Amino acid sequence: MSAPRLEGKVALITGAAGGIGAASARRFAAEGALVLLTDADAEGAERLQAELGDRASAREHDVSSDEGWREAVAWALETHSRIGVLLNNAGIFLAAPLADSSLEEFRRVIDVNVVGVFLGMRAVAPAMSERRAGSIVNVSSVAGLTGSPMLTAYAASKWAVRGMTKVLAKELARFGVRVNSLHPGQIDTDMNARQRERTPELLDRLIGGIPLRRIGTPLEVADAAVYLASDESVYVTGAELAIDGGTSA
């Protein structure tokens, strides 16, 4: 039997209470990692911690807060003395025509999806650089690779994540820290389900635009995150990994 792929690694996962974050936490723990779960939904993160047992710790976390990130990293280092992986997964979604998108809504998407990723990378980079090892995995989107109607705010945020990833990949490479981005397409998460409930006519049209003719699962994204977190991808940095059924091909 092969050794667990993340044995000995400590992984901080944001937005861990559900969807891709929760699926990734389960996969990381199954592969031997110690997981630090953070989410604005503290109760959801704590329920997942109870499920995963002594491999997990959890806390409430507003990723758009500089102080919140300082506290989260201090907690992580106090708990395990190191952070080997950061999965910057927390994010929010907005679909609306440009004319119906308020400045307040736009700024909220940027605060969580862009500022949250920026603060997370800035917060963990010193500890990773000191150990001369680490993997930062930023969850962008297929919307960060292509354009799509009604996604002005969301696409802006996810293109920004893609750009920051490439910059930091080059900036941190000399310290042994890798930075890559994941680009999920239509994934069967609660967020996706809520959007389909509001606009059920979109489902057939969305699936019709996916070459593999189905939406993906959170586990399929989690499997990609395991690869980028593991030493299997030790020579991979600045890369964009699309998990979208061929949509962006």
PyRosetta script that sets phi, psi and omega in degrees:
from pyrosetta import init, pose_from_sequence

init()
pose = pose_from_sequence("MSAPRLEGKVALITGAAGGIGAASARRFAAEGALVLLTDADAEGAERLQAELGDRASAREHDVSSDEGWREAVAWALETHSRIGVLLNNAGIFLAAPLADSSLEEFRRVIDVNVVGVFLGMRAVAPAMSERRAGSIVNVSSVAGLTGSPMLTAYAASKWAVRGMTKVLAKELARFGVRVNSLHPGQIDTDMNARQRERTPELLDRLIGGIPLRRIGTPLEVADAAVYLASDESVYVTGAELAIDGGTSA")
pose.set_psi(1, 134.9)
pose.set_omega(1, -179.7)
pose.set_phi(2, -75.3)
pose.set_psi(2, 154.6)
pose.set_omega(2, -179.8)
pose.set_phi(3, -70.1)
pose.set_psi(3, 151.3)
pose.set_omega(3, 174.8)
pose.set_phi(4, -55.3)
pose.set_psi(4, 140.1)
pose.set_omega(4, -171.2)
pose.set_phi(5, -72.8)
pose.set_psi(5, -20.4)
pose.set_omega(5, -179.0)
pose.set_phi(6, -119.7)
pose.set_psi(6, 22.5)
pose.set_omega(6, -178.8)
pose.set_phi(7, -54.9)
pose.set_psi(7, 128.4)
pose.set_omega(7, 176.4)
pose.set_phi(8, 85.0)
pose.set_psi(8, -3.2)
pose.set_omega(8, -179.0)
pose.set_phi(9, -92.0)
pose.set_psi(9, 146.9)
pose.set_omega(9, 174.7)
pose.set_phi(10, -110.1)
pose.set_psi(10, 123.3)
pose.set_omega(10, -174.8)
pose.set_phi(11, -120.8)
pose.set_psi(11, 126.6)
pose.set_omega(11, 174.3)
pose.set_phi(12, -98.2)
pose.set_psi(12, 122.0)
pose.set_omega(12, -175.8)
pose.set_phi(13, -120.6)
pose.set_psi(13, 119.9)
pose.set_omega(13, 177.2)
pose.set_phi(14, -92.6)
pose.set_psi(14, 157.4)
pose.set_omega(14, -176.9)
pose.set_phi(15, 60.1)
pose.set_psi(15, 39.8)
pose.set_omega(15, -170.0)
pose.set_phi(16, -85.7)
pose.set_psi(16, -5.8)
pose.set_omega(16, -172.8)
pose.set_phi(17, -73.5)
pose.set_psi(17, -19.3)
pose.set_omega(17, -178.1)
pose.set_phi(18, -160.8)
pose.set_psi(18, 179.0)
pose.set_omega(18, 173.8)
pose.set_phi(19, 56.7)
pose.set_psi(19, -135.4)
pose.set_omega(19, -178.1)
pose.set_phi(20, -62.7)
pose.set_psi(20, -37.8)
pose.set_omega(20, -179.4)
pose.set_phi(21, -62.8)
pose.set_psi(21, -46.4)
pose.set_omega(21, 179.9)
pose.set_phi(22, -67.4)
pose.set_psi(22, -41.9)
pose.set_omega(22, 178.4)
pose.set_phi(23, -61.9)
pose.set_psi(23, -39.7)
pose.set_omega(23, 179.2)
pose.set_phi(24, -67.7)
pose.set_psi(24, -40.8)
pose.set_omega(24, 178.6)
pose.set_phi(25, -59.7)
pose.set_psi(25, -43.2)
pose.set_omega(25, 178.9)
pose.set_phi(26, -64.0)
pose.set_psi(26, -43.2)
pose.set_omega(26, 180.0)
pose.set_phi(27, -67.3)
pose.set_psi(27, -42.3)
pose.set_omega(27, 179.8)
pose.set_phi(28, -61.0)
pose.set_psi(28, -45.4)
pose.set_omega(28, -179.5)
pose.set_phi(29, -63.9)
pose.set_psi(29, -40.5)
pose.set_omega(29, 178.9)
pose.set_phi(30, -63.6)
pose.set_psi(30, -27.6)
pose.set_omega(30, 179.6)
pose.set_phi(31, -93.2)
pose.set_psi(31, 12.9)
pose.set_omega(31, 170.7)
pose.set_phi(32, 99.7)
pose.set_psi(32, -0.5)
pose.set_omega(32, -179.0)
pose.set_phi(33, -78.7)
pose.set_psi(33, 153.3)
pose.set_omega(33, 165.6)
pose.set_phi(34, -91.8)
pose.set_psi(34, 126.6)
pose.set_omega(34, -171.6)
pose.set_phi(35, -113.4)
pose.set_psi(35, 135.5)
pose.set_omega(35, 177.0)
pose.set_phi(36, -109.8)
pose.set_psi(36, 112.2)
pose.set_omega(36, -170.9)
pose.set_phi(37, -100.8)
pose.set_psi(37, 125.2)
pose.set_omega(37, 175.5)
pose.set_phi(38, -128.8)
pose.set_psi(38, 148.9)
pose.set_omega(38, -180.0)
pose.set_phi(39, -168.4)
pose.set_psi(39, 152.0)
pose.set_omega(39, 171.6)
pose.set_phi(40, -64.0)
pose.set_psi(40, -27.0)
pose.set_omega(40, 175.3)
pose.set_phi(41, -87.7)
pose.set_psi(41, 85.3)
pose.set_omega(41, -175.9)
pose.set_phi(42, -61.0)
pose.set_psi(42, -40.3)
pose.set_omega(42, -178.5)
pose.set_phi(43, -64.6)
pose.set_psi(43, -39.6)
pose.set_omega(43, 178.5)
pose.set_phi(44, -64.5)
pose.set_psi(44, -41.9)
pose.set_omega(44, 178.1)
pose.set_phi(45, -64.4)
pose.set_psi(45, -38.9)
pose.set_omega(45, 179.8)
pose.set_phi(46, -69.1)
pose.set_psi(46, -34.0)
pose.set_omega(46, 175.9)
pose.set_phi(47, -63.9)
pose.set_psi(47, -41.2)
pose.set_omega(47, 178.2)
pose.set_phi(48, -67.4)
pose.set_psi(48, -37.6)
pose.set_omega(48, 176.1)
pose.set_phi(49, -58.9)
pose.set_psi(49, -44.1)
pose.set_omega(49, 179.4)
pose.set_phi(50, -62.3)
pose.set_psi(50, -37.1)
pose.set_omega(50, 178.7)
pose.set_phi(51, -65.4)
pose.set_psi(51, -41.0)
pose.set_omega(51, -174.3)
pose.set_phi(52, -85.4)
pose.set_psi(52, -15.1)
pose.set_omega(52, 175.3)
pose.set_phi(53, 74.0)
pose.set_psi(53, -143.8)
pose.set_omega(53, -170.5)
pose.set_phi(54, -74.7)
pose.set_psi(54, -0.2)
pose.set_omega(54, 174.9)
pose.set_phi(55, -84.4)
pose.set_psi(55, -5.5)
pose.set_omega(55, -172.1)
pose.set_phi(56, -130.1)
pose.set_psi(56, 149.4)
pose.set_omega(56, 169.4)
pose.set_phi(57, -133.4)
pose.set_psi(57, 155.3)
pose.set_omega(57, -175.0)
pose.set_phi(58, -143.1)
pose.set_psi(58, 153.5)
pose.set_omega(58, 174.3)
pose.set_phi(59, -159.8)
pose.set_psi(59, 158.9)
pose.set_omega(59, 174.6)
pose.set_phi(60, -72.8)
pose.set_psi(60, 146.6)
pose.set_omega(60, -174.3)
pose.set_phi(61, -159.2)
pose.set_psi(61, 121.2)
pose.set_omega(61, 171.0)
pose.set_phi(62, -95.6)
pose.set_psi(62, 106.7)
pose.set_omega(62, -173.3)
pose.set_phi(63, -69.7)
pose.set_psi(63, -16.0)
pose.set_omega(63, 179.8)
pose.set_phi(64, -84.0)
pose.set_psi(64, -0.1)
pose.set_omega(64, -177.5)
pose.set_phi(65, -103.2)
pose.set_psi(65, 124.0)
pose.set_omega(65, 176.4)
pose.set_phi(66, -59.7)
pose.set_psi(66, -46.3)
pose.set_omega(66, 179.1)
pose.set_phi(67, -63.4)
pose.set_psi(67, -38.5)
pose.set_omega(67, 177.8)
pose.set_phi(68, -59.5)
pose.set_psi(68, -38.6)
pose.set_omega(68, 178.3)
pose.set_phi(69, -70.5)
pose.set_psi(69, -40.8)
pose.set_omega(69, 177.8)
pose.set_phi(70, -60.0)
pose.set_psi(70, -41.8)
pose.set_omega(70, 179.9)
pose.set_phi(71, -67.9)
pose.set_psi(71, -39.9)
pose.set_omega(71, -178.8)
pose.set_phi(72, -65.2)
pose.set_psi(72, -42.2)
pose.set_omega(72, 179.9)
pose.set_phi(73, -69.9)
pose.set_psi(73, -39.5)
pose.set_omega(73, 176.4)
pose.set_phi(74, -60.6)
pose.set_psi(74, -41.9)
pose.set_omega(74, 177.0)
pose.set_phi(75, -62.1)
pose.set_psi(75, -44.0)
pose.set_omega(75, -179.6)
pose.set_phi(76, -62.2)
pose.set_psi(76, -44.7)
pose.set_omega(76, -178.7)
pose.set_phi(77, -69.9)
pose.set_psi(77, -34.4)
pose.set_omega(77, 176.4)
pose.set_phi(78, -68.2)
pose.set_psi(78, -35.4)
pose.set_omega(78, -177.3)
pose.set_phi(79, -75.0)
pose.set_psi(79, -43.8)
pose.set_omega(79, -173.6)
pose.set_phi(80, -130.8)
pose.set_psi(80, 0.1)
pose.set_omega(80, 176.2)
pose.set_phi(81, 70.0)
pose.set_psi(81, -0.6)
pose.set_omega(81, -179.3)
pose.set_phi(82, -160.1)
pose.set_psi(82, 160.7)
pose.set_omega(82, 171.4)
pose.set_phi(83, -132.8)
pose.set_psi(83, 116.8)
pose.set_omega(83, -179.0)
pose.set_phi(84, -98.1)
pose.set_psi(84, -24.3)
pose.set_omega(84, -176.6)
pose.set_phi(85, -139.8)
pose.set_psi(85, 135.8)
pose.set_omega(85, 168.5)
pose.set_phi(86, -119.5)
pose.set_psi(86, 120.3)
pose.set_omega(86, 172.6)
pose.set_phi(87, -103.8)
pose.set_psi(87, 99.5)
pose.set_omega(87, -180.0)
pose.set_phi(88, -80.1)
pose.set_psi(88, 85.6)
pose.set_omega(88, -171.5)
pose.set_phi(89, -107.8)
pose.set_psi(89, -24.9)
pose.set_omega(89, -175.3)
pose.set_phi(90, -57.5)
pose.set_psi(90, 135.4)
pose.set_omega(90, 178.9)
pose.set_phi(91, -169.0)
pose.set_psi(91, 161.9)
pose.set_omega(91, 176.1)
pose.set_phi(92, -126.9)
pose.set_psi(92, 160.6)
pose.set_omega(92, -173.1)
pose.set_phi(93, -121.5)
pose.set_psi(93, 143.5)
pose.set_omega(93, 174.1)
pose.set_phi(94, -143.3)
pose.set_psi(94, 124.2)
pose.set_omega(94, 174.6)
pose.set_phi(95, -121.7)
pose.set_psi(95, 115.9)
pose.set_omega(95, -179.5)
pose.set_phi(96, -164.0)
pose.set_psi(96, 147.0)
pose.set_omega(96, 173.4)
pose.set_phi(97, -59.6)
pose.set_psi(97, 152.1)
pose.set_omega(97, -178.7)
pose.set_phi(98, -53.6)
pose.set_psi(98, -43.1)
pose.set_omega(98, -177.1)
pose.set_phi(99, -64.4)
pose.set_psi(99, -23.2)
pose.set_omega(99, -178.5)
pose.set_phi(100, -101.4)
pose.set_psi(100, 6.3)
pose.set_omega(100, -179.0)
pose.set_phi(101, -95.9)
pose.set_psi(101, 119.3)
pose.set_omega(101, -179.5)
pose.set_phi(102, -82.3)
pose.set_psi(102, 157.0)
pose.set_omega(102, 176.6)
pose.set_phi(103, -61.8)
pose.set_psi(103, -37.1)
pose.set_omega(103, 178.9)
pose.set_phi(104, -61.6)
pose.set_psi(104, -45.0)
pose.set_omega(104, 178.7)
pose.set_phi(105, -64.2)
pose.set_psi(105, -43.2)
pose.set_omega(105, 179.8)
pose.set_phi(106, -59.1)
pose.set_psi(106, -47.6)
pose.set_omega(106, -178.4)
pose.set_phi(107, -65.7)
pose.set_psi(107, -33.6)
pose.set_omega(107, 178.6)
pose.set_phi(108, -65.6)
pose.set_psi(108, -42.3)
pose.set_omega(108, 177.2)
pose.set_phi(109, -61.9)
pose.set_psi(109, -44.5)
pose.set_omega(109, 179.3)
pose.set_phi(110, -64.4)
pose.set_psi(110, -41.2)
pose.set_omega(110, -179.7)
pose.set_phi(111, -58.0)
pose.set_psi(111, -46.0)
pose.set_omega(111, -177.3)
pose.set_phi(112, -79.4)
pose.set_psi(112, -50.8)
pose.set_omega(112, -169.8)
pose.set_phi(113, -79.0)
pose.set_psi(113, -30.3)
pose.set_omega(113, -178.0)
pose.set_phi(114, -104.9)
pose.set_psi(114, -56.7)
pose.set_omega(114, -179.0)
pose.set_phi(115, -61.1)
pose.set_psi(115, -38.7)
pose.set_omega(115, 179.2)
pose.set_phi(116, -60.9)
pose.set_psi(116, -41.7)
pose.set_omega(116, 178.5)
pose.set_phi(117, -69.4)
pose.set_psi(117, -43.8)
pose.set_omega(117, 177.5)
pose.set_phi(118, -57.0)
pose.set_psi(118, -50.2)
pose.set_omega(118, -178.9)
pose.set_phi(119, -63.2)
pose.set_psi(119, -38.8)
pose.set_omega(119, -179.9)
pose.set_phi(120, -63.5)
pose.set_psi(120, -46.8)
pose.set_omega(120, 178.7)
pose.set_phi(121, -62.7)
pose.set_psi(121, -43.5)
pose.set_omega(121, -179.2)
pose.set_phi(122, -64.4)
pose.set_psi(122, -34.8)
pose.set_omega(122, -177.3)
pose.set_phi(123, -73.1)
pose.set_psi(123, -38.1)
pose.set_omega(123, -175.9)
pose.set_phi(124, -91.2)
pose.set_psi(124, -20.0)
pose.set_omega(124, -174.4)
pose.set_phi(125, -56.5)
pose.set_psi(125, -43.0)
pose.set_omega(125, -179.2)
pose.set_phi(126, -60.0)
pose.set_psi(126, -44.5)
pose.set_omega(126, -179.0)
pose.set_phi(127, -66.2)
pose.set_psi(127, -40.3)
pose.set_omega(127, 178.0)
pose.set_phi(128, -67.0)
pose.set_psi(128, -43.5)
pose.set_omega(128, -177.7)
pose.set_phi(129, -64.3)
pose.set_psi(129, -36.5)
pose.set_omega(129, 179.3)
pose.set_phi(130, -62.8)
pose.set_psi(130, -36.8)
pose.set_omega(130, 178.2)
pose.set_phi(131, -85.3)
pose.set_psi(131, -6.6)
pose.set_omega(131, -178.8)
pose.set_phi(132, 55.1)
pose.set_psi(132, 42.6)
pose.set_omega(132, 177.9)
pose.set_phi(133, -166.4)
pose.set_psi(133, 144.7)
pose.set_omega(133, 176.0)
pose.set_phi(134, 161.6)
pose.set_psi(134, 155.5)
pose.set_omega(134, 177.6)
pose.set_phi(135, -132.5)
pose.set_psi(135, 120.1)
pose.set_omega(135, 174.3)
pose.set_phi(136, -104.4)
pose.set_psi(136, 124.4)
pose.set_omega(136, 179.9)
pose.set_phi(137, -117.9)
pose.set_psi(137, 113.0)
pose.set_omega(137, -178.8)
pose.set_phi(138, -99.7)
pose.set_psi(138, 125.4)
pose.set_omega(138, 179.6)
pose.set_phi(139, -86.1)
pose.set_psi(139, 107.2)
pose.set_omega(139, 173.6)
pose.set_phi(140, -95.4)
pose.set_psi(140, -129.0)
pose.set_omega(140, -177.1)
pose.set_phi(141, -171.5)
pose.set_psi(141, 162.5)
pose.set_omega(141, 169.0)
pose.set_phi(142, -59.5)
pose.set_psi(142, -25.5)
pose.set_omega(142, 176.6)
pose.set_phi(143, -69.2)
pose.set_psi(143, -10.2)
pose.set_omega(143, 173.5)
pose.set_phi(144, -94.3)
pose.set_psi(144, 4.5)
pose.set_omega(144, 178.1)
pose.set_phi(145, -118.0)
pose.set_psi(145, -28.5)
pose.set_omega(145, -176.9)
pose.set_phi(146, -137.0)
pose.set_psi(146, 167.0)
pose.set_omega(146, 175.4)
pose.set_phi(147, -93.2)
pose.set_psi(147, 151.1)
pose.set_omega(147, 178.7)
pose.set_phi(148, -151.1)
pose.set_psi(148, 137.1)
pose.set_omega(148, -179.0)
pose.set_phi(149, -58.5)
pose.set_psi(149, 147.8)
pose.set_omega(149, 173.9)
pose.set_phi(150, 73.7)
pose.set_psi(150, 10.3)
pose.set_omega(150, -177.4)
pose.set_phi(151, -118.9)
pose.set_psi(151, 34.6)
pose.set_omega(151, -176.7)
pose.set_phi(152, -54.4)
pose.set_psi(152, -54.0)
pose.set_omega(152, -177.2)
pose.set_phi(153, -67.6)
pose.set_psi(153, -46.5)
pose.set_omega(153, -176.6)
pose.set_phi(154, -65.4)
pose.set_psi(154, -45.2)
pose.set_omega(154, 179.3)
pose.set_phi(155, -63.5)
pose.set_psi(155, -41.6)
pose.set_omega(155, 178.0)
pose.set_phi(156, -56.8)
pose.set_psi(156, -42.7)
pose.set_omega(156, -178.4)
pose.set_phi(157, -67.7)
pose.set_psi(157, -39.6)
pose.set_omega(157, -175.2)
pose.set_phi(158, -79.7)
pose.set_psi(158, -30.4)
pose.set_omega(158, 170.7)
pose.set_phi(159, -65.7)
pose.set_psi(159, -37.3)
pose.set_omega(159, 177.9)
pose.set_phi(160, -62.9)
pose.set_psi(160, -42.0)
pose.set_omega(160, 177.3)
pose.set_phi(161, -60.7)
pose.set_psi(161, -42.9)
pose.set_omega(161, 178.1)
pose.set_phi(162, -59.8)
pose.set_psi(162, -44.9)
pose.set_omega(162, -179.6)
pose.set_phi(163, -66.7)
pose.set_psi(163, -44.7)
pose.set_omega(163, 178.9)
pose.set_phi(164, -61.2)
pose.set_psi(164, -37.4)
pose.set_omega(164, 179.4)
pose.set_phi(165, -58.9)
pose.set_psi(165, -46.3)
pose.set_omega(165, -178.2)
pose.set_phi(166, -65.9)
pose.set_psi(166, -39.8)
pose.set_omega(166, 178.4)
pose.set_phi(167, -63.6)
pose.set_psi(167, -50.0)
pose.set_omega(167, -176.7)
pose.set_phi(168, -69.2)
pose.set_psi(168, -28.6)
pose.set_omega(168, 176.5)
pose.set_phi(169, -58.8)
pose.set_psi(169, -41.7)
pose.set_omega(169, 179.6)
pose.set_phi(170, -77.0)
pose.set_psi(170, -35.6)
pose.set_omega(170, -177.5)
pose.set_phi(171, -69.2)
pose.set_psi(171, -37.2)
pose.set_omega(171, -174.2)
pose.set_phi(172, -97.8)
pose.set_psi(172, -5.2)
pose.set_omega(172, -176.0)
pose.set_phi(173, -58.2)
pose.set_psi(173, -38.9)
pose.set_omega(173, -177.3)
pose.set_phi(174, -67.7)
pose.set_psi(174, -13.6)
pose.set_omega(174, 176.7)
pose.set_phi(175, -98.9)
pose.set_psi(175, 5.2)
pose.set_omega(175, 179.7)
pose.set_phi(176, 79.8)
pose.set_psi(176, 15.3)
pose.set_omega(176, -178.8)
pose.set_phi(177, -103.9)
pose.set_psi(177, 126.5)
pose.set_omega(177, 179.9)
pose.set_phi(178, -99.7)
pose.set_psi(178, 145.9)
pose.set_omega(178, -179.6)
pose.set_phi(179, -136.2)
pose.set_psi(179, 119.9)
pose.set_omega(179, -178.6)
pose.set_phi(180, -134.6)
pose.set_psi(180, 162.5)
pose.set_omega(180, 179.2)
pose.set_phi(181, -121.9)
pose.set_psi(181, 142.7)
pose.set_omega(181, 172.6)
pose.set_phi(182, -102.4)
pose.set_psi(182, 143.0)
pose.set_omega(182, -177.1)
pose.set_phi(183, -129.7)
pose.set_psi(183, 79.9)
pose.set_omega(183, 178.0)
pose.set_phi(184, -68.0)
pose.set_psi(184, 146.7)
pose.set_omega(184, 171.2)
pose.set_phi(185, -94.0)
pose.set_psi(185, -135.6)
pose.set_omega(185, 177.3)
pose.set_phi(186, -73.5)
pose.set_psi(186, 111.9)
pose.set_omega(186, -176.9)
pose.set_phi(187, -120.2)
pose.set_psi(187, 141.3)
pose.set_omega(187, -174.9)
pose.set_phi(188, -79.2)
pose.set_psi(188, 72.3)
pose.set_omega(188, 176.7)
pose.set_phi(189, -107.7)
pose.set_psi(189, 171.6)
pose.set_omega(189, 176.8)
pose.set_phi(190, -60.3)
pose.set_psi(190, -39.0)
pose.set_omega(190, 179.4)
pose.set_phi(191, -61.9)
pose.set_psi(191, -43.0)
pose.set_omega(191, 178.8)
pose.set_phi(192, -65.9)
pose.set_psi(192, -41.0)
pose.set_omega(192, -179.0)
pose.set_phi(193, -63.8)
pose.set_psi(193, -39.9)
pose.set_omega(193, 178.3)
pose.set_phi(194, -62.7)
pose.set_psi(194, -39.5)
pose.set_omega(194, 178.6)
pose.set_phi(195, -66.1)
pose.set_psi(195, -38.8)
pose.set_omega(195, 179.9)
pose.set_phi(196, -67.9)
pose.set_psi(196, -33.3)
pose.set_omega(196, 177.0)
pose.set_phi(197, -64.9)
pose.set_psi(197, -38.6)
pose.set_omega(197, 179.3)
pose.set_phi(198, -71.3)
pose.set_psi(198, -34.6)
pose.set_omega(198, -177.6)
pose.set_phi(199, -134.3)
pose.set_psi(199, 70.8)
pose.set_omega(199, -174.4)
pose.set_phi(200, -61.4)
pose.set_psi(200, -24.5)
pose.set_omega(200, -179.2)
pose.set_phi(201, -68.1)
pose.set_psi(201, -15.4)
pose.set_omega(201, -178.8)
pose.set_phi(202, -72.8)
pose.set_psi(202, -26.1)
pose.set_omega(202, -169.9)
pose.set_phi(203, -59.0)
pose.set_psi(203, -52.6)
pose.set_omega(203, -179.4)
pose.set_phi(204, -61.4)
pose.set_psi(204, -38.9)
pose.set_omega(204, -179.9)
pose.set_phi(205, -66.7)
pose.set_psi(205, -39.6)
pose.set_omega(205, 178.6)
pose.set_phi(206, -64.5)
pose.set_psi(206, -47.7)
pose.set_omega(206, -179.8)
pose.set_phi(207, -63.3)
pose.set_psi(207, -35.8)
pose.set_omega(207, 178.9)
pose.set_phi(208, -63.2)
pose.set_psi(208, -23.5)
pose.set_omega(208, 178.9)
pose.set_phi(209, -92.1)
pose.set_psi(209, 1.1)
pose.set_omega(209, -180.0)
pose.set_phi(210, -101.7)
pose.set_psi(210, 117.8)
pose.set_omega(210, -178.3)
pose.set_phi(211, -53.1)
pose.set_psi(211, -35.9)
pose.set_omega(211, 179.3)
pose.set_phi(212, -81.4)
pose.set_psi(212, -2.8)
pose.set_omega(212, 171.3)
pose.set_phi(213, 61.6)
pose.set_psi(213, 35.1)
pose.set_omega(213, 171.9)
pose.set_phi(214, -161.3)
pose.set_psi(214, 160.4)
pose.set_omega(214, 172.3)
pose.set_phi(215, -85.0)
pose.set_psi(215, 158.7)
pose.set_omega(215, -177.1)
pose.set_phi(216, -88.3)
pose.set_psi(216, 176.6)
pose.set_omega(216, 179.5)
pose.set_phi(217, -114.8)
pose.set_psi(217, 153.0)
pose.set_omega(217, 175.9)
pose.set_phi(218, -56.1)
pose.set_psi(218, -34.0)
pose.set_omega(218, -179.9)
pose.set_phi(219, -63.2)
pose.set_psi(219, -35.2)
pose.set_omega(219, 179.7)
pose.set_phi(220, -67.1)
pose.set_psi(220, -34.1)
pose.set_omega(220, 174.7)
pose.set_phi(221, -72.5)
pose.set_psi(221, -39.8)
pose.set_omega(221, 179.3)
pose.set_phi(222, -60.6)
pose.set_psi(222, -38.7)
pose.set_omega(222, 178.3)
pose.set_phi(223, -61.5)
pose.set_psi(223, -38.8)
pose.set_omega(223, 177.2)
pose.set_phi(224, -67.3)
pose.set_psi(224, -37.8)
pose.set_omega(224, 178.3)
pose.set_phi(225, -64.4)
pose.set_psi(225, -39.1)
pose.set_omega(225, 177.2)
pose.set_phi(226, -59.2)
pose.set_psi(226, -44.0)
pose.set_omega(226, 179.7)
pose.set_phi(227, -59.4)
pose.set_psi(227, -47.8)
pose.set_omega(227, -177.5)
pose.set_phi(228, -70.8)
pose.set_psi(228, -26.7)
pose.set_omega(228, 177.8)
pose.set_phi(229, -78.6)
pose.set_psi(229, -23.6)
pose.set_omega(229, -172.5)
pose.set_phi(230, -88.2)
pose.set_psi(230, 169.9)
pose.set_omega(230, 177.6)
pose.set_phi(231, -74.9)
pose.set_psi(231, -5.2)
pose.set_omega(231, 174.8)
pose.set_phi(232, -63.6)
pose.set_psi(232, -25.7)
pose.set_omega(232, -178.1)
pose.set_phi(233, -107.0)
pose.set_psi(233, 30.4)
pose.set_omega(233, -172.6)
pose.set_phi(234, -62.7)
pose.set_psi(234, -21.3)
pose.set_omega(234, 179.0)
pose.set_phi(235, -106.3)
pose.set_psi(235, 20.4)
pose.set_omega(235, -178.8)
pose.set_phi(236, -114.5)
pose.set_psi(236, 117.4)
pose.set_omega(236, 173.3)
pose.set_phi(237, -150.8)
pose.set_psi(237, 146.0)
pose.set_omega(237, -176.5)
pose.set_phi(238, 76.4)
pose.set_psi(238, 12.7)
pose.set_omega(238, -174.8)
pose.set_phi(239, -90.3)
pose.set_psi(239, 157.6)
pose.set_omega(239, 175.8)
pose.set_phi(240, -117.9)
pose.set_psi(240, 116.8)
pose.set_omega(240, -178.8)
pose.set_phi(241, -110.0)
pose.set_psi(241, 110.0)
pose.set_omega(241, -179.1)
pose.set_phi(242, -89.4)
pose.set_psi(242, 129.5)
pose.set_omega(242, 174.9)
pose.set_phi(243, -120.2)
pose.set_psi(243, 78.1)
pose.set_omega(243, -167.9)
pose.set_phi(244, -139.4)
pose.set_psi(244, 16.4)
pose.set_omega(244, 177.9)
pose.set_phi(245, 64.9)
pose.set_psi(245, 18.4)
pose.set_omega(245, 178.6)
pose.set_phi(246, 95.4)
pose.set_psi(246, 4.7)
pose.set_omega(246, -175.0)
pose.set_phi(247, -58.6)
pose.set_psi(247, -41.1)
pose.set_omega(247, -175.5)
pose.set_phi(248, -92.9)
pose.set_psi(248, 4.9)
pose.set_omega(248, -177.0)
pose.set_phi(249, -65.1)
pose.dump_pdb("model.pdb")
